[in-house]
C-alpha cells in the first residue's frame, strides 16, 4: 500500500518541473547563443543541432534542439 501524503507527491512534481525548467532554460540559452554565433559566421547551424533540421524559424529550431536534448536526459 502506498501511504504517501498527496501534498508530498505534488511537491515532488513541483521540484521536478522546476528542475526541468532550469535545465531547459540553460540549454536554450546556450544553444541560442551557439545558433546566433553560427549564423553570424555563416554556418548551417540547423544541420548541427539534432531536432532543428526542418524548422522554419530561429526560435523554433533552437526549441526543437533543446527538446531533443531534454528527451535524451530524462
C-alpha positions in Angstrom: 0.0 0.0 0.0 1.1 3.5 -0.7 0.7 5.8 2.3 2.2 8.9 0.9 0.6 12.2 1.6 -0.8 13.9 -1.6 0.9 17.2 -0.8 4.3 15.4 -0.6 3.7 13.9 -4.1 2.7 17.3 -5.6 5.8 18.9 -4.0 8.0 16.3 -5.7 6.4 17.0 -9.0 6.9 20.8 -8.5 10.6 20.2 -7.8 11.0 18.1 -10.9 9.2 20.6 -13.1 11.3 23.4 -11.6 14.5 21.4 -12.3 13.2 20.7 -15.8 12.6 24.4 -16.4 16.0 25.3 -15.2 17.8 22.8 -17.4 15.6 23.7 -20.4 16.3 27.4 -19.9 20.0 26.9 -19.5 20.2 24.6 -22.6 18.0 27.1 -24.6 20.3 30.0 -23.8 23.5 28.0 -24.7 22.1 26.7 -27.9 20.6 30.1 -28.8 23.9 31.7 -28.4 25.5 29.0 -30.5 22.9 29.4 -33.2 23.4 33.2 -33.3 27.2 32.8 -33.5 26.9 30.2 -36.2 24.5 32.4 -38.2 26.9 35.3 -37.8 29.8 33.2 -39.2 27.6 31.8 -42.0 27.4 28.1 -40.8 24.4 26.0 -41.4 23.6 25.6 -37.7 20.3 23.7 -38.3 22.2 20.7 -39.6 24.5 20.7 -36.5 21.7 20.6 -33.9 19.5 17.5 -33.9 15.8 18.3 -33.9 16.3 21.6 -35.7 16.8 20.3 -39.2 13.4 21.0 -40.6 12.3 24.0 -38.5 11.3 27.2 -40.3 12.1 29.8 -37.6 15.1 30.6 -35.5 13.5 30.1 -32.1 11.6 27.0 -33.3 14.8 25.4 -34.4 16.5 26.1 -31.1 13.5 24.9 -29.2 13.4 21.7 -31.2 17.1 21.1 -30.5 16.5 21.7 -26.8 13.5 19.3 -26.6 15.6 16.7 -28.4 18.4 17.2 -25.8 15.9 17.0 -22.9 14.4 13.8 -24.2 17.8 12.2 -24.0 18.5 13.2 -20.4 15.1 12.5 -18.9 
